[in-house]
Amino acid sequence: MDLTTITYIVVGFTFALYIGIAIWARAGTTGEYYVAGKGVNPIANGAATAADWMSAASFISMAGLIAFMGYDASVYLMGWTGGYVLLALLLAPYLRKFGKFTVPEFIGDRFYSKTARIIAVICLIVASLTYVIGQMKGIGVAFSRFLETEYTVGLFTGMAIVFFYAVLGGMKGITYTQIAQYVVLIFAYTVPAIFISLQLTGNPLPQLGLGSTLSPETGAGGVYLLEKLDLILVDLGFSQYTAQKGSTLNMFLLTASLMIGTAGLPHVIVRFFTVPRVRDARLSAGWALVFIAILYTTAPAVGAMSFFNLINTIQPGEIGAEEGNLAYENRPQWFRNWERTGLLEWQDMNGDGRIQYYNDNNENFAQMARQEYGWEGNEMVNVDRDIMVMANPEIANLPDWVIALVVAGGLAAALSTAAGLLMAISSAVSHDLIKGVFNPNIGEKSELLAARIAMAGAILVAGYLGLNPPGFAAQVVALAFGLAASSLFPVLMLGIFNKRMNRAGAIAGMLTGLTTTLVYIFIYKGWLFIPGTNNLPDTPEYWLLGIGPQSFGAVGAILNVIVAYFVSKATPPPPEDIQHFVENIRVPRGATGATGH
């Protein structure tokens, strides 16, 4: 069988599995729809949380970032895993003890304000929608490349699958589907990594292969993989793979922003409302970190090995420039496949029929390359980082079933996170806006219907944005994390640990964090014109104190806390019953009870 047929079989089997689980676990009450009846085992919830968290960004994009950024990309590993430590210690058990359904509901009750609840809903919807665009686009790209369909057909297929199991099953259906998706995506990620680690280093564990010596078959036997990468990149005019290239301050703030953004993302937090007891919330966070670590400790090896394979494949002289040229005809099939997607492009600048891949931004090296080699510029004009994980098995000539497994894994990662994000949006609209603000007397059946209609609407909006992504789609993850870090995480922390924090402080803090982060990101991304800035370039020399837009969420969080603190000090304290409410949440009385109260 050819690759396309095998891919259809593997992907079709996984889709049938997801639909079957959704039918088995369909929700019949609002409690099952919003929080899976609060009866999910903590280990199972940990696996579902891991799948919910490990989106197309983790599965597809992160290794690509590591491949091209090297050491500097370690901030993503530290930030995205460190956030679960904050969740386990500072948020999960207390929010579970609160015992309700959503993050905005906690904010509204804690700060005795419908206005605060509405602002929290706005933050949640904006962050979740921007995040889900990337998932929908990932679904379309995976389908269009490997199943040889139109991008729109792939996207609509993914939307239909999510619609079926998310609308029918709610959080209950999503939870058990995500457990299956975790199994699919983790096998899809680790199996090719094991194959490639064996090929390059002879070590079956990618985590150990990253620090091992290369096999003789690579032509660099006995040399450490990372050492060889450093040598190759220096020879091509780039910085060493293992060297720090960005500023320490920016790396620190980016790590902090990713950590607190992780802890503040509503679709992650709501998972801890689904377990039976308070202590299970901590256990869930711990198990989620274990399940996530399997992929995240493999990612550095996948990034380094895929980059090593890429460079060795496109060495000058192996690929020609025009039809009829022998070298052109002999170019690898994987290269031709990805050229058709537009995600991999090259241009023969000097007409020699060969690819030159080097750092033409390094003026000294570029001048030497022109004079001694006749190179006119880096001819790899487009190497989309997102192709590295998907193309790696093809580059390494792995069996077709492994390539098909990677496609299924990428789709599982995108679908699982999309479902979690859409569930958060649906809950915010039906439970927080309709029931919590506009129609408090709505019946359970009517609320469940409203939730399903809201979910269907959210899927349609997400699909539209996936078909017509805005200009800032490439920065969607940074924007989502920045919003969650600067608006939701601080107000949750203050609501739990500061009895004196009142509604005026919470509202002022959320608005400050949200607004400053949006303005900073929009200025440097060219989406907001500020007189005198002339749309400042998104480069380190123009950033304020060297702080990149992706890192500003941590600064927004600090501003949020400062404004909230001083406003609360200048305004009346919360009522006594609210202060007792905060004390009750913090003291773990009844932690062994069935409800957590």
C-alpha positions in Angstrom: 0.0 0.0 0.0 1.1 3.5 -0.7 1.6 6.2 2.0 -1.7 7.9 1.3 -3.7 4.7 1.8 -1.9 3.8 5.0 -2.5 7.3 6.3 -6.2 7.2 5.6 -6.4 3.8 7.4 -4.5 5.0 10.5 -6.2 8.4 10.7 -9.6 6.8 10.0 -9.2 4.3 12.8 -8.3 7.0 15.3 -11.3 9.2 14.3 -13.6 6.2 14.6 -12.2 5.6 18.1 -12.9 9.2 19.1 -16.4 9.1 17.8 -17.1 5.8 19.6 -15.9 7.2 22.9 -18.1 10.3 22.4 -21.2 8.1 21.9 -20.3 6.0 25.0 -19.6 9.1 27.2 -22.3 11.5 26.1 -23.4 14.0 28.7 -26.9 14.1 30.0 -26.6 16.8 32.7 -25.0 20.2 33.0 -22.6 18.7 35.6 -21.4 16.1 33.1 -21.3 18.6 30.3 -19.2 21.2 32.2 -17.0 19.1 34.6 -17.6 15.5 33.6 -19.7 14.9 36.7 -16.6 15.6 38.9 -15.9 11.9 38.8 -12.7 11.5 36.7 -9.9 9.5 38.2 -6.8 11.7 38.8 -4.5 9.5 36.7 -7.0 9.5 33.8 -7.5 13.3 34.3 -3.7 13.7 34.2 -3.6 12.0 30.8 -6.6 14.1 29.5 -4.9 17.3 30.9 -1.7 16.4 29.1 -3.5 15.9 25.8 -5.5 19.1 26.4 -2.3 20.9 26.9 0.0 19.4 24.3 -1.5 21.1 21.3 -0.3 21.3 17.7 2.2 23.9 19.1 3.8 21.3 21.3 3.6 18.4 18.9 4.5 20.2 15.7 6.0 23.6 16.4 8.2 23.2 19.6 10.7 20.8 18.1 11.0 23.2 15.1 11.7 26.0 17.4 14.4 24.0 19.2 15.8 22.9 15.8 16.4 26.5 14.6 16.9 28.3 18.0 19.0 25.7 19.8 19.7 26.6 23.4 17.5 29.7 23.4 14.4 27.5 22.8 14.9 25.8 26.2 12.7 28.5 27.6 9.7 26.8 26.0 10.5 23.6 27.8 11.0 25.2 31.1 8.0 27.6 30.8 5.4 25.2 29.5 6.3 22.5 32.1 7.0 24.8 35.0 3.5 26.2 34.8 2.1 22.9 36.0 4.2 23.3 39.2 2.4 26.6 39.8 -0.9 25.0 39.1 -0.3 22.1 41.5 0.9 24.3 44.3 -1.0 27.5 44.0 -4.3 27.1 42.1 -5.6 23.6 41.4 -6.5 22.5 44.9 -8.1 25.8 45.9 -10.1 26.2 42.8 -11.3 22.6 43.1 -12.4 23.3 46.7 -14.4 26.2 45.4 -16.5 23.5 43.7 -18.1 25.3 40.8 -17.8 25.0 37.0 -15.6 27.8 35.5 -12.9 30.3 36.1 -15.1 33.4 35.5 -17.6 31.9 38.0 -14.9 31.9 40.7 -13.8 35.5 39.8 -17.4 36.7 39.9 -18.2 35.1 43.3 -14.9 35.9 44.9 -15.1 39.6 43.9 -18.9 39.8 44.3 -19.2 41.4 40.9 -20.9 40.6 37.7 -18.7 43.1 36.0 -15.6 41.2 37.1 -17.2 38.0 35.8 -17.9 39.6 32.4 -14.3 40.9 32.1 -13.0 37.5 33.0 -15.2 36.0 30.2 -13.8 38.5 27.7 -10.3 37.6 28.6 -11.1 33.9 28.4 -12.8 34.1 25.0 -10.1 36.3 23.4 -7.3 34.1 24.7 -9.0 30.8 23.8 -10.1 31.9 20.3 -6.7 33.2 19.4 -5.2 29.9 20.6 -7.6 27.7 18.7 -6.8 29.3 15.4 -3.5 27.5 15.3 -5.1 24.2 16.1 -7.6 24.5 13.2 -4.8 25.6 10.8 -2.7 22.6 11.9 -5.6 20.3 11.2 -5.9 21.7 7.7 -2.2 21.6 6.9 -1.8 18.0 8.1 -4.8 16.9 5.9 -3.7 18.8 2.9 -0.1 17.4 2.9 -0.6 13.8 3.8 -4.1 13.0 2.7 -3.8 15.0 -0.5 -7.0 16.9 0.0 -7.7 20.6 -0.2 -6.9 22.6 2.9 -10.6 23.5 3.3 -11.6 19.9 3.1 -9.2 18.9 5.8 -10.3 21.8 8.0 -14.0 21.0 7.6 -13.3 17.3 8.4 -11.5 18.3 11.6 -14.4 20.6 12.5 -16.9 17.9 12.0 -15.0 15.5 14.3 -14.7 18.1 17.1 -18.3 19.1 16.6 -19.5 15.5 17.1 -17.7 14.5 20.2 -17.5 18.0 21.9 -21.2 19.0 21.4 -22.5 15.5 22.1 -20.3 14.6 25.1 -19.3 17.9 26.6 -16.5 17.7 29.1 -17.3 14.1 29.8 -16.9 13.0 26.2 -13.9 15.3 25.7 -12.1 13.9 28.8 -12.3 10.3 27.7 -11.6 11.2 24.1 -8.5 13.1 25.2 -7.2 10.1 27.0 -7.3 8.1 23.7 -5.7 11.1 21.9 -2.9 11.2 24.5 -2.0 7.6 23.7 -2.1 8.3 20.0 0.0 11.5 20.1 2.7 10.1 22.5 3.2 7.0 20.4 3.3 9.1 17.3 6.0 11.4 18.8 8.2 8.9 20.4 8.3 6.0 17.9 9.9 8.1 15.1 12.3 9.6 17.6 13.4 6.2 18.7 14.0 5.1 15.0 16.0 8.3 14.3 18.0 8.1 17.5 19.0 4.5 16.6 20.0 5.6 13.0 22.2 8.5 14.1 23.6 7.4 17.5 22.7 3.7 18.0 20.9 4.6 21.2 17.2 3.7 21.3 16.4 6.4 23.9 16.3 9.8 22.2 16.9 11.6 25.6 20.2 9.8 25.8 20.9 9.9 22.1 21.0 13.7 22.3 24.1 13.4 24.4 25.7 10.5 22.5 28.3 10.2 19.8 27.2 9.8 16.1 27.3 6.4 14.4 30.0 5.7 11.8 27.3 5.6 9.1 26.8 9.4 9.5 30.3 10.1 8.4 31.1 11.6 11.8 31.5 8.5 13.9 32.7 9.1 17.4 31.8 12.8 17.4 29.1 14.0 19.8 25.8 15.0 18.1 25.7 18.5 19.7 29.4 19.0 19.1 28.9 18.2 15.4 25.9 20.5 15.1 28.0 23.3 16.7 30.8 22.7 14.1 28.5 22.6 11.1 26.6 25.8 12.1 29.9 27.7 12.8 31.1 26.6 9.3 28.0 28.0 7.8 28.3 31.4 9.6 25.7 30.8 12.3 26.1 30.8 16.0 26.8 27.6 17.9 23.7 25.5 18.4 24.4 25.2 22.2 25.2 28.9 22.7 22.9 31.5 24.2 22.0 34.1 21.6 19.3 36.2 23.3 19.4 38.5 26.3 19.2 36.9 29.8 16.4 39.3 30.8 14.2 38.5 27.9 14.7 34.7 28.4 13.8 35.1 32.0 10.7 37.1 31.3 9.7 34.7 28.5 10.0 31.7 30.8 8.0 33.5 33.5 5.3 34.5 30.9 5.0 31.0 29.6 4.8 29.6 33.2 2.1 31.9 34.5 0.4 31.8 31.2 0.2 28.1 31.4 -1.2 28.3 35.0 -3.7 30.9 33.9 -5.1 29.3 30.8 -8.8 28.6 31.4 -9.1 25.4 29.4 -6.2 23.9 31.5 -7.6 25.1 34.9 -11.1 23.8 34.2 -9.7 20.2 34.0 -9.1 20.3 37.8 -12.8 20.9 38.4 -13.5 17.3 37.1 -11.9 15.3 39.9 -13.9 14.0 42.9 -11.8 15.6 45.7 -9.4 18.4 46.5 -6.3 16.3 46.9 -7.1 14.7 43.5 -6.6 18.1 41.9 -2.9 18.1 43.0 -2.5 14.5 42.0 -3.9 15.3 38.5 -1.4 18.1 38.1 1.4 15.8 39.1 0.3 13.1 36.7 -0.2 15.6 33.9 3.4 16.7 34.4 4.6 13.1 34.2 2.7 12.5 31.0 3.8 15.8 29.5 7.5 15.1 30.4 7.5 12.1 28.1 7.1 14.3 25.1 9.0 17.4 26.4 12.1 15.4 27.3 12.0 13.9 23.8 11.5 17.2 22.0 15.2 18.5 22.3 16.4 15.3 20.7 13.8 15.5 17.9 14.8 19.1 17.3 18.5 18.5 17.1 18.3 15.3 15.1 15.8 16.7 12.6 18.1 19.8 12.0 21.1 17.6 11.6 19.3 15.5 9.0 18.0 18.6 7.2 21.4 20.1 6.9 23.0 16.9 5.7 20.2 16.5 3.1 20.6 20.0 1.5 24.4 20.3 1.4 25.5 22.3 -1.7 25.7 20.2 -4.8 23.0 17.6 -4.0 20.1 19.5 -5.6 20.0 21.2 -8.9 18.1 24.3 -10.0 16.2 23.4 -13.1 14.3 20.5 -14.9 16.7 18.3 -16.9 19.5 18.9 -14.4 20.7 15.6 -13.1 21.1 16.9 -9.5 17.6 18.4 -9.7 16.1 15.1 -10.8 17.9 13.3 -7.9 16.7 15.6 -5.2 15.1 13.7 -2.3 11.4 12.9 -2.6 10.6 14.4 0.8 12.0 17.7 -0.5 9.7 17.6 -3.5 6.7 16.7 -1.4 7.1 19.7 0.9 8.0 22.0 -1.9 4.4 21.5 -3.1 3.0 22.8 0.2 4.9 26.1 -0.1 6.4 25.5 3.3 9.8 24.7 1.9 11.2 26.8 -0.9 14.6 27.6 -2.4 15.9 29.9 -5.1 19.1 29.4 -7.2 20.6 32.9 -6.8 23.9 32.2 -8.6 22.7 29.8 -11.3 25.1 27.0 -10.3 22.3 24.4 -9.9 23.2 23.8 -6.2 21.7 24.9 -2.9 23.7 27.3 -0.7 22.5 27.3 2.9 24.4 29.7 5.2 23.9 32.8 7.3 23.9 35.7 4.9 23.1 38.1 7.7 26.7 37.5 8.9 28.4 40.1 6.8 31.9 38.9 7.2 31.0 35.3 6.4 28.7 36.4 3.5 31.5 38.4 1.9 33.9 35.5 2.2 31.3 33.1 0.7 30.8 35.4 -2.3 34.5 35.9 -2.9 35.7 32.3 -2.3 32.7 30.2 -3.2 30.7 32.4 -5.5 27.6 32.2 -3.3 25.1 35.0 -3.7 22.9 34.4 -0.6 21.1 31.9 1.4 19.1 30.0 -1.2 16.8 28.2 1.3 14.4 31.1 1.2 11.7 29.4 3.2 12.0 26.6 5.7 8.9 26.7 7.8 9.8 25.5 11.3 6.5 23.7 11.6 7.5 21.1 9.1 10.4 19.6 11.1 8.5 17.0 13.1 6.2 16.1 10.2 9.0 15.9 7.6 11.6 14.2 9.9 10.4 10.6 9.3 10.4 11.2 5.5 13.9 12.8 5.7 15.1 9.7 7.6 13.4 7.3 5.2 11.4 5.7 7.9 8.6 3.2 7.0 5.3 4.6 5.7 3.4 3.4 8.7 5.6 5.6 10.9 4.9 8.6 8.8 1.1 7.9 9.0 1.4 7.6 12.7 2.9 11.0 12.9 0.1 12.5 10.9 -2.5 10.9 13.3 -0.5 12.2 16.3 -0.4 15.7 14.9 -4.2 15.6 14.3 -4.8 14.2 17.8 -2.8 17.0 19.4 -4.6 19.7 17.5 -8.1 18.1 18.0 -7.6 17.5 21.7 -6.6 21.1 22.5 -9.2 22.6 20.1 -11.9 20.6 22.0 -10.6 21.9 25.4 -10.5 25.5 24.2 -13.9 25.3 22.6 -15.3 23.8 25.8 -14.0 26.7 27.8 -15.6 29.2 25.4 -18.9 27.3 25.5 -19.0 27.2 29.3 -18.1 30.9 29.5 -21.0 31.8 27.2 -23.7 29.5 28.5 -22.8 29.3 32.2 -21.1 32.6 32.9 -23.0 35.0 30.6 -26.4 33.4 30.0 -27.0 31.8 33.4 -24.7 33.9 35.5 -25.6 37.4 34.2 -28.5 37.6 31.8 -30.9 34.7 32.8 -30.1 33.3 36.3 -33.4 31.3 36.4 -32.7 29.3 33.3 -33.5 25.5 33.7 -30.9 22.8 33.4 -32.2 21.5 30.1 -32.3 24.9 28.6 -28.8 25.7 29.9 -27.5 22.4 28.4 -29.1 23.3 25.1 -27.5 26.8 25.3 -24.1 25.2 26.0 -24.3 23.0 23.0 -25.4 25.9 20.8 -22.6 28.0 22.1 -20.2 25.1 21.4 -21.5 24.8 17.8 -21.1 28.6 17.3 -17.6 28.5 18.7 -16.6 25.8 16.3 -18.0 27.7 13.4 -16.1 30.9 14.4 -12.9 28.9 15.0 -13.3 27.2 11.6 -13.8 30.6 9.9 -10.7 32.0 11.5 -8.8 28.8 10.5 -9.9 29.3 6.9 -9.2 33.1 7.0 -6.4 33.5 9.7 -5.7 37.1 10.6 -2.3 38.6 10.0 -1.2 37.8 13.5 -2.0 34.1 13.3 1.7 33.2 13.6 1.8 35.0 17.0 -1.4 33.4 18.3 0.3 31.3 21.0 2.3 34.3 22.3 -0.8 36.4 22.4 -2.9 33.7 24.2 -0.2 33.1 26.8 0.4 36.8 27.3 -3.3 37.4 27.8 -3.7 34.6 30.3 -0.5 35.6 32.1 -1.3 39.3 32.4 -5.1 39.1 33.1 -6.3 35.9 34.6 -3.5 34.4 36.6 -2.8 37.4 38.8 -6.5 37.9 39.7 -6.8 34.2 40.6 -3.7 34.3 42.8 -4.9 37.5 44.6 -8.4 36.1 45.0 -7.0 33.1 46.8 -4.2 34.5 48.9 -5.2 38.1 49.6 -8.4 38.6 51.7 -8.1 42.4 51.3 -8.3 42.3 47.6 -11.7 43.8 46.5 -13.7 44.0 43.3 -12.4 47.4 42.3 -8.8 46.2 42.6 -9.5 43.0 40.7 -11.3 44.8 37.8 -8.6 47.5 37.6 -5.8 44.9 37.6 -7.4 42.7 34.9 -8.0 45.7 32.6 -4.5 47.0 33.2 -2.8 43.7 32.5 -4.9 43.0 29.5 -4.6 46.4 27.9 -0.9 46.9 28.4 -0.1 43.5 27.0 -2.3 43.9 24.0 -0.9 47.4 23.2 2.7 46.2 23.5 2.2 43.2 21.3 0.2 45.1 18.7 2.7 47.9 18.4 5.6 45.6 17.6 3.6 43.3 15.4 2.4 46.2 13.3 -1.3 45.7 14.2 -1.7 49.0 16.1 -0.4 52.4 14.9 0.9 54.7 17.7 1.9 58.2 16.6 5.7 58.5 16.7 6.4 54.8 16.7 6.1 54.3 12.9 5.2 50.6 13.7 8.5 49.7 15.4 10.2 46.7 14.0 10.0 43.4 16.0 13.7 43.2 16.6 15.6 43.2 19.9 17.2 46.6 19.3 13.8 48.3 19.3 12.2 46.4 22.2 11.7 48.2 25.4 14.6 47.2 27.6 15.2 44.3 25.3 11.8 42.7 26.3 10.2 40.9 23.3 6.4 41.0 22.7 6.2 37.2 23.6 7.8 38.0 26.9 5.6 41.0 27.9 2.9 38.9 29.6 5.1 38.7 32.7 5.4 42.5 32.8 1.7 42.8 32.3 1.1 40.5 35.2 3.4 42.6 37.4 1.5 45.8 36.4 -1.8 43.9 37.1 -0.8 43.1 40.7 0.6 46.6 41.4 -2.5 48.4 40.2 -4.9 45.9 41.9 -3.0 46.3 45.2 -3.1 50.1 45.3 -6.6 50.4 44.1 -7.8 47.9 46.7 -6.0 49.8 49.4 -7.7 53.0 48.3 -11.2 51.5 48.2 -13.4 49.8 50.9 -12.4 46.2 51.8 -14.6 43.2 50.7 -17.6 42.2 52.9 -16.9 40.0 55.9 -18.6 37.0 54.2 -16.2 37.2 51.3 -13.2 37.3 53.5 -14.5 34.2 55.3 -15.1 32.6 51.9 -11.4 33.2 51.0 -10.3 31.6 54.3 -12.5 28.6 53.7 -10.9 28.1 50.3 -7.4 28.3 51.7 -7.9 25.9 54.6 -8.1 22.3 53.4 -11.0 21.3 55.6 -13.0 18.4 54.2 -10.3 17.5 51.7 -11.3 13.9 51.9 -15.0 14.5 51.4 -16.8 13.6 48.2 -17.3 17.2 47.1 -14.2 18.8 48.5 -16.2 21.1 50.9 
